[in-house]
Amino acid sequence: MLKASRMDTRGSHRASPVWLRASISVLPVIVASLLGQWATYPNIATWYAGLAKPSFNPPNWIFAPVWTTLYLLMAYAVWRVLKVGGKPAERRVALTLFFVQLALNALWSWLFFGLHNPLAGLLDIIPQLLIILATILRFRRLDSLAAWCLVPLAGWVAFAALLNFEIWRLNG
């Protein structure tokens, strides 16, 4: 049975590594999701609806279930990397890359939807994709399943980059 807290060397209670690991894995992903939604949802029926879009643009309803799945996979991947023993320097680099791509993910919504600027979104999503790929490579050194959990993210963001480019091209 897992304990919610345990004694540290000074005799005081501290959070269990399980709860800490869960918090570090889940809370930033939830924050990124909420930040993105705040910029996106108010602009879908207004600004975004008026844009010219390519023929391969998915229906709006598909984005929520796809992103929910991707965010769950991201949180699980981080949780797995956090529980890997040893290799603290390697884990630190991998997690830094992960959290940078997560910040770029949230920022993209504000650039594209919030500022109504597909070019700014494009300038964000290209490095975001590259950092996702670097994160996958770093996660693979620590936990192959964690790395595989990010492959759908890389695929979707690559598709989103193409979609972003086409929207910019069609509306520029």
N, C-alpha and C positions, 0 to 999 in steps of 0.2 A: 504494500500500500504506500502511495506517495504521501509525503507530509508537506503541508503548506509552508512550513518554515523549519529551520533547524538552527542550532546554536553555532555561532562562529567562535573563533579562538578566544575572544574576550568574554564569552558567556552571554552575548546578546543575540537575539533572534534576527535572522535575515531571510529574505525571500528564497524559496527553493529554486534551484537551477531550472527545474521544469517550468515553473511559473515565469521565471525571468526569460527563459528561452521562448516560451509561448508569447510573452509580451513583445519581445524584440522581433519575433516572426510576424505576428498578426497586426499589432497596432500601427506600425508605419504603413503597411499595405492598406489598412482601412483608411488612414488619413489621406494617403495618395488617391484612393478611390473617391473619397468624399470631396477632396479639393477639385479633382477632375470633373465630378458631377456638377459641382456648383458653377463651374464655368460653362459646361456643355449644355445641360438641360434647358436653361432659359433661352438658348440660342438656336435650338433645333427647329422649332416650329416657325421661327422668324427668319433670322439671317441665313442659316444653313439651308432652309427650304427654298430660298430664292437663288441659290447657287446653281450653276450648270455643273452637272456631274457626269462622269464617264459611265458607259453602259454596264460596267462591272461593279458599280456602287451597290453594296448590299442594302436591303431594306433596314430602316432605322431600328426596328425591333430586335435585330440580330446582335447589336452591339452589347446590350446589357448582359445577356447570358454568356456571350463569349468572354467579356471582360470579367464577369464574376468567376468563371472557370479559371481564367488566367491568373487572377489575383489569388485564388485559393491555391493554385499550383505554386505561385511565387512564395506564399507564406510557408507552405509545406517544404519547399526547397530550402528556404532559409533555416527553418527549424531543424532540418536534417544536417545542414552544414554546421549549425551551432552545437550540435551534439557530438560531432566528430572529436575524438580525443587527439591530443598532440597537435602539432603543426599550427601553433597560434599565429605565426607571421603569415603563413599561407591563407589561413582563415580570414585574417584581418584584411588582406588584399582582396580576397574574393567578396567579402561582405561590403567593403568599401565600393567596389565596382557595382555590386547589386544595388546599394542604396543610392548611388549616383544615377543609375538608370531609372530607378523608381522616382527620384526627384524630377528627372527629365520627362518621365511619363506624365506626372501631374502638371508640370510646366507646359507641356504640349497643349493641353486643353485650354489653358489660359491664353497661350499665344494664338492658337488656331481659332477657337470659339470666342474666348473672352475679348481678344483684340480684333476679331474678324480678319485675321491675317494668315492666309494659307502659306505665304512665303516664310513668315516667322515660324510657323509650325514645321515646315520642311527643314528649316535650319536647325530645329531641335531634334527632329525624328531621325535624321541621318546619324548624328553621333550617338543618339539613344540606341539605335540598332547595333552600331559597332560595339558599344559598351555591353549590350546584352550578349553579343557573341563572345566578347572577352570574359564576361561573367560565366557563361557556360563552360568555357575552357578552364577557368579557375575552379569552378565548382566540381568539374570532372576529376580534378586532382584530389579532391577531398571526399566526394561521394557521387558516384555515377548516376544514381537515381535522382539526386538533387539537380544534376546537370540536365538530365532528360526532362525533368519537370519544366525547365525553361525553354525547351525547344519549341513548343507550341507558341510561346510568347514571341520568340524570334520570328517564327513564320508569320504570325499575325501582324507584328510590327513591320515586317518587310512588305506585306500586303498593304498595310496602312500607309507606309511611305510612298508606295506607288499610287495609291488613291489620293494622298495628299498632293503629290506632284501633279497628277492629272487635274485635280480641282484648281490648283494654282494656275496651271497652264490654260485651262478653259475659262478662267475668270480673271486672268491677269490683264 
